[in-house]
Amino acid sequence: MTSQDRTSPPQQQYAERSYRSPAALVGGALLLLLGLWLGGDALLRGDVHTKLTALFALLLGVPLVVAFTLRPLVRAGEDRLTVRNPFRTITLPWGAVEDLRAAFSAEVFTSGGKYQLWAVPVSLRQRKKVSRQAARGSAPRPRFGLDADAGPVPRAMADQTLDELREIKERATHRESAQDEPVVRWSYEVLAPLVVGAVGLAVMVAL
């Protein structure tokens, strides 16, 4: 081993980051508890028709709640961005990502199209609040005697998240290990019970 090999610094590694909506997680957990309570009561106390109806309703409702509240996730790794939406999981090597934007919803753009980031909700109300704070000069200031003008410009949560993702993309976009084609996979573990529940519930309602 040469002296150059011994003294060269190791390649810097970046920790994987995950983004989810806390409000969606809390709302989803509450909806699941309510649905399981009502459905469980019907399964225990109802007649055969009521029990079957409750069973198919749970098969339909639980996957829907999970899909739109608990499942959405954005994971930013060193070489790729993984987007887990209600019914699909999209794996995007950073080299395939062309842009990230947040207008009315957060979206990632590739040469083949765009994908919505369900786990990064855009709050227009929060943006207006931050804009009003900045205009009034009432944004949170640094403490402990630091210069009051040294604080960062306030940003809405979705905009902060996309800023971080853009920084990761800039670091990785030319890396050889970050070059590949996007991969889209349907979430059959969510779709299968949902379809069974929908068909079964339609049959029970028609009886």
C-alpha positions, 0 to 999 in steps of 0.5 A: 500500500502506498503512502498516498493510499494510507493518507487519502481520506475515506469517501464521505457517507451520508445518513439515509433520511426518511420523511413522513407526515406526523398528522397523517400518522396520528389521523390514520391510527385514530381511524384504525382504532375507530374502525376496529372498535366498530367492526369488532363489535359487529363481528362479536354481536351481529348475526351472520349477515352483519358479521360478513358485512363487517368483515368485508368492510374491514377488508376494504377500509383498513387497507384504504386507511393504511394506504393513505395515512400510514404507508406514504414515505419518502426515503432519501439514500446516498444513491437513490430516492424511494417514494412510497405512495398509497398504491405504488413504490417508486425507486428513483436513482438520483441520476434519473431525478430531474427536478423536485417541486412543491406547488399545490403538492410535492412532486419529483420529475424524471424524463419519463414523467412525474410522481407525487410525494404523498409523504410530503404534504404542502400546506398553503396555510403554513406558507402564508403564515411563514410569509406573514411572519417574514413580512412582519419581521417576527420570524424566530430569532437565534438565542443566547446572545447571537446576532439577531440577523444571523437566523435563517429565512423561515420556510414552510415544512414542505419547502424545507424538505425539498431543499434537503432533497435537492441538496442530496440530489446535487451531491449524488447526481453524477455518482456512478452508483446513482445511475440507473432507470426508475423502478415502479412496483404496485403494492399488491399487499394493499390492493389485494385485500382492498379488492376482496373487501370491495367485491364482498361488501358489494355482494353483501349490500346487494343481498 
